[in-house]
Amino acid sequence: MWIVVQMYAIFGKVKFVKLIPSKDEKSDICKKIFVKSLTTIGLLILSNVFMTLAWYGHLKFKDIKGFDSLSLMWIVIISWSIALFEYMFQVPANRVGYQGNGGPFSLVELKVLQEVITLTIFVVFSLVVFKNETFRMNHLIGFVFLILAVYFIFKK
């Protein structure tokens, strides 16, 4: 509800004041929540693109001239360098999106969003980059359950 009731104790008397935001103020509040939601989701998507590249991109290095002979140490250093960008987007996404910082999402909601985005990015990545991977019915059923998890996590 948009009605905020404030109590003021003035000289031993209790006074109730109703503060009803104007239509424009309601609209501004909704816009801020919408913008923070989109910003959080956008940053999580970018973060997960870099995370997927860092975690799985090196598996295709053997197919790239110059990278095919790198030692494991260099592969780890390159992956960590890519993962730095993951954190450059993940940390701001969590700070903007978290309710404790004025964002629209609880900690659990942020985590579930992140996991669904991670798996979605991973599926696209694996189908595009690793063309020998297949998307089967059991994968689809698993994703349906993930969507149901999101529904139940966000249900008030």
C-alpha positions in Angstrom: 0.0 0.0 0.0 1.2 3.5 -0.7 0.0 5.0 2.5 2.7 5.6 5.1 1.4 6.2 8.6 3.8 8.2 10.8 3.3 8.8 14.5 4.5 12.0 16.1 4.7 12.5 19.9 4.3 16.2 20.5 4.1 17.4 24.1 2.6 14.1 25.3 0.0 13.9 22.5 0.1 11.3 19.7 -0.7 12.6 16.3 -1.3 10.4 13.2 -0.4 11.7 9.8 -1.2 10.0 6.5 1.2 10.6 3.7 -0.2 9.7 0.3 2.3 10.1 -2.5 1.0 11.8 -5.6 0.5 9.9 -8.9 3.9 11.3 -10.1 5.7 10.1 -7.0 4.2 6.6 -7.4 5.3 6.6 -11.0 8.8 7.7 -10.0 9.0 4.9 -7.4 7.9 2.3 -9.9 10.4 3.6 -12.5 13.3 3.4 -10.0 12.4 -0.1 -9.1 12.1 -1.1 -12.8 15.4 0.6 -13.7 17.2 -1.1 -10.7 15.7 -4.5 -11.7 16.8 -4.1 -15.4 20.2 -2.9 -14.3 20.7 -5.8 -12.0 19.6 -8.4 -14.6 21.7 -6.7 -17.3 24.8 -6.7 -15.1 24.2 -10.4 -14.1 23.9 -11.3 -17.8 27.3 -9.6 -18.6 28.9 -11.1 -15.5 27.7 -14.6 -16.5 29.0 -14.2 -20.1 32.5 -13.5 -18.7 32.1 -16.3 -16.1 31.2 -18.9 -18.7 34.1 -17.7 -20.9 36.5 -18.0 -18.0 35.3 -21.4 -16.9 34.7 -23.1 -20.2 36.3 -21.0 -23.0 39.8 -22.5 -22.4 38.4 -25.9 -23.4 38.4 -24.6 -27.0 42.0 -23.1 -26.8 43.4 -26.3 -28.4 41.6 -25.2 -31.6 43.2 -21.8 -31.6 46.7 -21.4 -33.0 49.1 -20.0 -30.4 46.9 -21.1 -27.5 47.1 -24.8 -28.3 50.6 -25.2 -26.7 50.0 -23.1 -23.5 50.7 -24.7 -20.2 48.0 -25.2 -17.5 49.5 -22.2 -15.6 48.9 -19.9 -18.5 45.4 -21.2 -19.0 44.7 -20.5 -15.4 46.1 -16.9 -15.6 44.1 -16.2 -18.8 40.9 -17.6 -17.2 41.5 -15.5 -14.0 42.0 -12.4 -16.2 38.6 -13.1 -17.9 37.0 -13.8 -14.5 38.1 -10.3 -13.3 35.5 -8.9 -15.7 32.9 -11.3 -14.2 33.4 -9.7 -10.8 33.4 -6.2 -12.2 29.8 -6.8 -13.2 28.7 -9.3 -10.5 29.5 -7.1 -7.5 27.7 -4.0 -8.8 24.7 -6.2 -9.8 24.4 -7.5 -6.3 24.9 -4.0 -4.7 22.3 -2.4 -7.0 19.8 -5.3 -6.8 19.9 -6.1 -3.1 17.0 -4.9 -1.0 19.4 -3.9 1.9 20.9 -1.4 -0.5 17.6 -0.1 -1.8 17.3 -2.6 -4.6 14.2 -4.7 -5.5 15.6 -8.2 -4.7 16.2 -10.2 -1.6 19.4 -12.1 -1.3 17.7 -15.4 -2.1 16.0 -13.8 -5.2 19.4 -12.5 -6.4 20.9 -15.9 -6.1 18.1 -17.7 -7.9 18.2 -15.1 -10.7 21.9 -15.5 -11.0 21.7 -19.3 -11.3 19.0 -19.2 -13.9 21.0 -16.6 -15.9 24.1 -18.8 -15.5 22.4 -21.9 -16.9 20.8 -20.0 -19.7 24.1 -18.4 -20.8 25.8 -21.8 -20.4 23.3 -23.6 -22.6 23.6 -21.0 -25.4 27.4 -21.0 -25.1 27.6 -24.8 -25.2 25.3 -25.0 -28.2 27.1 -22.3 -30.1 30.8 -22.9 -29.2 30.7 -26.7 -28.6 28.6 -27.8 -31.6 28.8 -31.4 -30.6 26.7 -30.8 -27.5 23.0 -31.6 -27.7 20.0 -30.2 -25.8 17.8 -33.1 -24.8 14.4 -33.5 -23.3 15.7 -34.1 -19.7 17.5 -30.7 -20.0 14.3 -29.1 -21.0 12.5 -30.6 -18.1 15.2 -29.5 -15.7 14.8 -25.9 -17.0 11.1 -26.1 -16.4 11.8 -27.0 -12.8 14.3 -24.0 -12.6 11.5 -21.7 -13.9 9.2 -23.2 -11.3 11.9 -22.5 -8.6 12.0 -18.9 -9.7 8.3 -18.7 -9.5 8.2 -20.1 -5.9 11.2 -18.0 -4.7 9.6 -14.8 -5.9 6.0 -15.7 -4.7 5.2 -13.5 -1.7 
